[in-house]
């Protein structure tokens, strides 16, 4: 099994005629069993094709041409137009929107997330690389070209959630090299406001029989780790979790932001040391080095396995 997407998932690419989107579409089509990219949307480009994928002016046209509901959309349009694109997708029945675009105004993101919640839809991102089910499908630029993604990601029992797109692949590659494949890997985005947090994805992994453990990559800033720790404790999660906390040096530099917009430390609760302590209280182990993660998660899975 997997979460969010599988071999039957259909999706469109909004902004498909852009240079990066053209490459992303090729990567998705080539990966695994081949993603079902059933259309692309760029206003004014109706009738064109990108790698054999028909291009439409609107999401409504793409849905009508497909003749059935379309499950997902990868949004690659410029930040000033992202909110309109996501609203259009959601209002036309898209249930999963992966927003690749970065530097979107926070107010726009908040409004997109609010609409998704109202419509029973789900947003991954913004400023993310997407989702991958190893050897099956990828939705977004995660893992890069198909041949590279195939090297880094392998099927297996570990769910991966990461605020950093690149580190999603780095951690998965490290797991794969140790013989621990992934059930699904999700790049959730590094912005201050995002569509799905660790805790919001946990129920999906919890219900997935393939997943036996979770590895997360996190950073200082924000409250997502506290939310995760609370969810794990309150729901008595069956899944062992190992986390890697980047940016520990930021504890000595309060108020500074490095890398992602979400790594702004506003108070003591946002610091790396405070987050590590809170995670530990919930039984979540924090690795000192990425290369230590495979053996740590393997040991935690073994501890919970019936003897």
WOURHU-V608320 format. One record per residue. PHI is phi in radians with two decimals (* if undefined). D_FIRST is the distance of its C-alpha to the first C-alpha in Angstrom with 2 decimals. Layout:
{{PHI & D_FIRST} {PHI & D_FIRST}}
This chain:
{{* & 0.00} {-2.89 & 3.79} {-2.07 & 7.11} {1.24 & 10.07} {-2.39 & 9.46} {-2.62 & 7.83} {-1.15 & 10.09} {-1.68 & 12.02} {-1.19 & 13.01} {-1.78 & 16.80} {-2.66 & 18.91} {-1.98 & 22.50} {-2.12 & 24.35} {-1.57 & 27.29} {1.54 & 30.12} {-1.11 & 28.93} {-1.48 & 32.42} {-1.20 & 32.79} {-1.01 & 32.93} {-1.15 & 29.88} {-1.19 & 27.86} {-1.06 & 28.96} {-1.16 & 27.63} {-1.06 & 24.34} {-1.07 & 23.87} {-1.06 & 24.64} {-1.03 & 22.15} {-1.18 & 19.26} {-1.10 & 20.48} {-1.44 & 20.81} {-1.44 & 17.53} {1.01 & 14.81} {-1.43 & 14.79} {1.63 & 16.90} {-1.13 & 16.27} {-1.57 & 17.75} {-1.46 & 20.57} {-1.67 & 22.65} {3.10 & 25.54} {-2.33 & 27.33} {-2.27 & 29.87} {-2.53 & 33.12} {-0.93 & 36.15} {1.54 & 38.94} {-2.01 & 36.87} {-0.92 & 36.21} {1.72 & 36.31} {-1.41 & 35.26} {-2.33 & 32.25} {-2.20 & 30.20} {0.92 & 28.73} {1.47 & 28.89} {-1.56 & 27.23} {-1.21 & 29.75} {-1.88 & 31.17} {-2.19 & 32.34} {-1.38 & 34.59} {-2.41 & 32.43} {-1.14 & 28.92} {-1.02 & 30.45} {-1.11 & 31.61} {-1.12 & 28.18} {-1.15 & 26.66} {-1.10 & 29.65} {-1.14 & 29.41} {-1.21 & 25.74} {1.40 & 26.75} {-2.81 & 23.69} {-1.00 & 22.04} {-1.85 & 20.47} {-1.33 & 17.50} {-2.29 & 18.16} {-2.56 & 21.04} {-1.77 & 21.83} {-1.79 & 25.30} {-2.18 & 27.68} {-1.37 & 31.02} {-1.02 & 33.83} {-0.99 & 33.82} {-1.17 & 36.68} {-1.95 & 34.76} {-1.14 & 31.24} {-1.03 & 31.77} {-1.07 & 33.09} {-1.13 & 30.20} {-1.21 & 27.56} {-1.01 & 29.65} {-1.06 & 29.92} {-1.10 & 26.19} {-1.09 & 25.52} {-1.22 & 28.50} {-1.82 & 27.24} {1.57 & 23.98} {-1.21 & 21.65} {-1.71 & 19.01} {-2.36 & 17.66} {-2.02 & 20.39} {-1.77 & 20.13} {-1.76 & 23.73} {-1.41 & 24.80} {-0.97 & 28.46} {-1.96 & 30.29} {1.08 & 33.58} {-1.46 & 32.91} {-0.96 & 35.40} {-1.01 & 34.04} {-1.07 & 35.43} {-1.08 & 33.53} {-1.10 & 30.22} {-1.04 & 31.05} {-1.21 & 31.90} {-1.14 & 28.68} {-1.13 & 26.57} {-1.09 & 28.85} {-1.13 & 28.48} {-1.02 & 24.67} {-1.09 & 24.83} {-1.15 & 27.38} {-1.69 & 25.40} {1.22 & 22.02} {-1.84 & 20.67} {-2.38 & 19.10} {-1.97 & 20.66} {-1.92 & 19.42} {1.82 & 22.59} {-1.37 & 25.35} {0.99 & 26.33} {-2.33 & 22.83} {-1.81 & 21.12} {1.88 & 17.87} {-2.29 & 14.14} {-2.43 & 12.38} {-1.92 & 9.03} {-0.91 & 10.81} {1.18 & 12.12} {-2.05 & 10.47} {-2.77 & 12.17} {-2.29 & 14.37} {-2.18 & 16.18} {2.11 & 19.43} {-1.51 & 21.47} {-0.96 & 19.19} {1.48 & 19.88} {1.31 & 22.79} {-0.94 & 23.45} {-0.94 & 20.74} {-1.18 & 22.41} {-1.25 & 22.55} {-1.08 & 18.95} {-1.16 & 18.03} {-1.36 & 20.32} {-1.44 & 19.13} {-1.92 & 15.33} {-2.31 & 13.57} {-1.16 & 10.08} {3.08 & 9.98} {-1.71 & 9.80} {-1.83 & 11.74} {-1.49 & 11.28} {-2.13 & 14.34} {-2.28 & 16.51} {-2.51 & 19.91} {-1.32 & 23.03} {-1.87 & 24.08} {-1.09 & 22.53} {-1.10 & 24.11} {-1.30 & 23.17} {-1.05 & 19.44} {-1.27 & 19.94} {-1.05 & 22.53} {-1.19 & 20.49} {-1.15 & 17.44} {-1.11 & 20.03} {-1.12 & 21.65} {-1.12 & 18.55} {-1.06 & 17.86} {-1.10 & 21.54} {-1.64 & 21.29} {1.47 & 18.51} {-1.98 & 15.81} {-1.38 & 12.98} {-2.04 & 10.76} {-1.39 & 7.16} {-2.65 & 8.81} {-2.08 & 12.60} {-2.21 & 14.71} {-1.60 & 18.47} {-1.56 & 19.88} {1.76 & 23.48} {-1.90 & 26.65} {-1.38 & 28.89} {-1.16 & 30.54} {-2.09 & 28.80} {-2.36 & 25.16} {-1.28 & 22.77} {-2.37 & 20.12} {-1.70 & 20.95} {-0.97 & 19.16} {-1.13 & 19.70} {-1.28 & 18.46} {-1.56 & 14.99} {-1.01 & 14.91} {-1.03 & 14.22} {-1.20 & 10.89} {-1.15 & 9.91} {-1.04 & 11.82} {-1.49 & 9.87} {-1.54 & 6.40} {-1.16 & 6.92} {-1.26 & 5.73} {-1.35 & 8.26} {-2.01 & 11.77} {-2.88 & 14.02} {-2.21 & 14.93} {-2.10 & 17.48} {-2.15 & 19.50} {-1.97 & 22.42} {-2.39 & 25.11} {-2.51 & 28.77} {-1.08 & 31.90} {1.71 & 32.47} {1.46 & 30.91} {-2.09 & 29.65} {-1.12 & 25.85} {-1.22 & 25.97} {-1.11 & 28.12} {-1.11 & 25.74} {-1.11 & 22.81} {-1.05 & 25.08} {-1.14 & 26.14} {-1.11 & 22.67} {-1.05 & 21.62} {-1.22 & 24.94} {-1.20 & 25.15} {-1.79 & 21.71} {0.82 & 21.99} {-0.97 & 18.58} {-1.38 & 16.92} {-1.68 & 15.69} {-1.20 & 18.35} {-2.24 & 19.11} {-2.08 & 21.24} {-2.04 & 22.92} {-2.09 & 25.24} {-1.81 & 28.11} {-1.44 & 29.95} {1.19 & 33.48} {-1.09 & 35.04} {-1.11 & 38.39} {-1.19 & 38.26} {-1.05 & 39.35} {-1.57 & 42.78} {-2.33 & 42.75} {-1.03 & 42.14} {1.52 & 41.94} {-1.61 & 40.80} {-2.15 & 37.72} {-2.21 & 36.20} {1.33 & 33.59} {-1.19 & 31.30} {-1.10 & 32.99} {-1.39 & 31.02} {-1.62 & 32.68} {-1.41 & 35.91} {-1.59 & 36.98} {-1.72 & 38.98} {-2.89 & 39.72} {-1.01 & 39.25} {-1.11 & 35.94} {-1.51 & 34.47} {-1.26 & 35.56} {-1.07 & 33.40} {-1.12 & 35.21} {-1.17 & 34.82} {-1.15 & 31.10} {-1.05 & 30.68} {-1.11 & 32.71} {-1.16 & 30.74} {-1.10 & 27.38} {-1.08 & 28.99} {-1.08 & 30.21} {-1.60 & 26.65} {1.46 & 25.75} {-1.66 & 24.12} {-1.46 & 25.55} {-1.90 & 26.85} {-1.38 & 27.21} {-1.35 & 30.55} {-2.33 & 29.27} {-1.06 & 26.02} {-1.17 & 26.54} {-1.45 & 26.55} {-1.05 & 23.01} {-0.97 & 21.19} {-1.21 & 23.54} {-1.18 & 23.56} {-1.26 & 19.84} {-1.10 & 19.89} {-1.16 & 22.88} {-1.19 & 21.48} {-1.14 & 18.41} {-1.09 & 21.02} {-1.06 & 23.19} {-1.60 & 20.73} {-1.31 & 19.71} {-1.12 & 21.87} {-1.37 & 24.70}}
